[in-house]
Amino acid sequence: MARTTGIRVHRRNAVQERRVATPNPDLLVIKLGERYEKLQVSPKERVSGILAKVAKVMTKPGADRTRVFQSASGKPVYAYFIYSKDPTKVVREDVSGRRTVGRLVNGRFRLARAV
């Protein structure tokens, strides 16, 4: 039997066959059936999924702060929440637990002026 790659369609029962190349010449993988479309997830949905995972880690007792605030890019990671004394302000918390009061201006955190 000759080795071929590609798609073969059997007209009788409409089964699609795909042969997958392998490193071993004696091994042949054949996939049967229709290809399925990969689920496309928008960037907004991905972000909310990450936030849900972070919230899940934060609610467990004994969650390590360094796991929540770690970054693969080396940039600092902060947690933001509304300042309870003034809802127009935001509090930024870093990995060490230091909190800074400020505002979000054009998507960036700005320190609040001293009162």
N, C-alpha and C positions, 0 to 999 in steps of 0.2 A: 504494500500500500504506500503510495507516495505521500510525503509530508507536504501539506499545504497550509497556508494561513489565510484567513478571510472568513466570509460569512456564506453559509450554505443554507438555502431555504428549501424545505421539502414541501411541495405543493399539496400532497395528499392530506396531511394533517396540520399543515402550517406551523411546524415547529422550527424555530430558528436555532442554528448550531453555530457556535463560535469556538474556534480552536485557539488555545493560548499557548504561546511558545514557552518552553521551560529550559533551564540550563542543561538538563540531562537529555541527550538525544533519544534515549529509550523511553522517555516519559512524555505523554501527551495529555493535556487537560482539555476537555470539551465541555463548554457551557451550553446548556439547552434553555430555550425559552426566550421571551422578549426581554430586551434591555429595559431597565427602569430608569426614570428620570431622577437625578439627584435632587433632593429637597433644597430649594434655594431659601436661605435665611437672610433677611435684611440686616444691615449693621446695627440698626436700632434694636432689633429683637435679640441679637447676640449680646449687646450691652446689658439689656435687662436680665438675660440669663446669667451673666457674670455677676451682676449685682445680687441676684437671688442666691447664688452660691456663696457669695461673701456674707450675706445676711444669715445664711444657714450656719456657716462656720462661726460667726460672731455670737449666735445664740446658744451654742453648745458650751457647757461649763468647761473651763480649762483650755479654751482656744488660745493658741499662742499668738501674740500680737505680731511677731515677726512674719508669720505666715500670711497674715492679712495684708500687711504693709510691704511685702516684698515685690520687687519689680524685676522682670527679665531684662529690661533695657538699662538698668542702673539708675534710672531717674527716681527721685523720691516720690512716694505714694502718700496721699493725704486722705483723711476722712473728713467729710463736710456735714454739718448739721445746722439747723436754725438756732440762733441764740435765743434762749428762753426769756431774757429780760427785754429784748427788742427784736421782734420778728422781722424787721427790715435788715437785720445783720445776720451774718453767717459765721460759724466757728470752724476753723480749720485745725485738725489734730494730726500730729505726725506720729511716727513710730515710737518715739520716746514718751508720748503722752502729753507733750506740750501743746497747749491750746492758744490759738491766736484769733482775735475777733476782727472781722473785716466785712467787706461786701464783694459780691461778684459783679464785675463791670466788664461787659463785652466778653463774657466767658472766662475772665481771669480774676483771680483773687487779689483784692487790694486791701491793705491794712486800713482799719478805721481810724479816724483822727481821735486823739484823746479828748475827752469831754471835760 
